[in-house]
Amino acid sequence: MSIIQYGFSLVVWRLLPSITTYTLRTIHLTFPTLLGRTSPPEGSPEWERHYSWLFNTLGGAYFLFTLSDALDVGTNYYQVLKIAPDADEQALKLAFRQFARRFHPDRVGPQGESFFIEIRDAYEAFKSPLKRFAYDRFGPDALHWSHCTTPSQFIHYGIMSSLGFYVVSSIVLVACTFLGHTHPVTYWRYLHLVFTAIYELVLVLSPVSAPMAPGTRPQLAATLFAAPGARSHTSALALAWPHRAAFQHVRLLHKLFISVQLALGSFAHAVLPAAPPLDGAQSAMIARARELGEAAEAVKRETDAHVNTLLHTMRGARSDATFPFTGAAPDAPPADDAVAALAAELEDVVLDARLRAESVRLGSVVEQSVARARRRHARQAKERALAEEVARVAAAERERAAAERDYWTAGGAYQHGNGSARGSPVGSPRRGVVGYIRGRSRSLG
């Protein structure tokens, strides 16, 4: 596509929304006649749906038309001779002989002389592996680069010649971005440009299609992308068009880039709609976040100033050049007394911070220890009281047993008034002791 064609395509894409609106109005005027119902009003959801369908249909049809034009990259000398780009020298010689028998000026007349001379010159150039290497990558123009004598020189000169396309494309994209035409699709524009540049480098630096002359191999290409002797252009484009040379694939990439970029400008709102406007709560949240960020930045600057002042204080006497201690520190060594004083202060600060941090945990540990000690003392006192009471009761029981034993040993029996004898005297110590023990056990728990 020429510059005029690109300009025409740009105008069509810019006028496509207006064309769609006019066409949709014309169609809606025929609604009562064709469908028997009134057309939807402009701005209604049904109108917007019809507009989207029609716009996508017209835009898609025109985009396919531009793609069909972009796919036309002309023919190469290999296609004219009807051989593959990786044909060897014998196949090339045989193909040229067949071409000469068919298209020699003596057969076709003077009108085919210029075309025959062009193919003959190309055949003579192809006898040189270096010329063929250059033609595969940069097209017929490379056959006239007489100042290039090595593969690296051809690659360098060819890449520098292609930079103009990417420089102009980058300037246009940056200009569109800064002029206010920002959209989520802008990211994909730059990504497409980078992909095109990388793919072109892969095609240009691919291995040679025919053996090079001894001592003249393209070291950079063979080292970066494939082993020497591999088939050239083993890419997706080569699979689709196996008889095309690398320079034709590069032309296709450039034309596709321009066609896609022109289409993205119109399809952006349909494919990637803009983000909805923020409501009041979201705007307030964003404003608050910005305020917090500014406050954090102010705190950071203030902290940096204080730290800088403290560090400069360690450098000895201040000078007018660094006042108020926010500039570069002087070259004088640090004052020993200032360093010692600062170290002592820092030790006190660290110790105080540790004590404050440990105070809560230490206090809880002390309270728990005191509570456990009090419970242990109360339990021990209760056990001692119970042991003393049991010992006292046991002593009383022993005294009672001794009294009974003495009574029975004396051989007497206590006689009641009616003359009957009892086994123990009235008010026997045994019954009193047992009742006392039961009462004390209940009182002690």
Helices and strands as residue ranges (DSSP letters): H 3-29, H 31-34, H 45-70, H 77-81, H 89-103, H 105-108, G 110-112, H 113-126, H 129-138, G 140-144, H 151-178, H 185-204, H 219-224, H 236-240, H 246-271, H 280-313, H 336-410, H 429-443
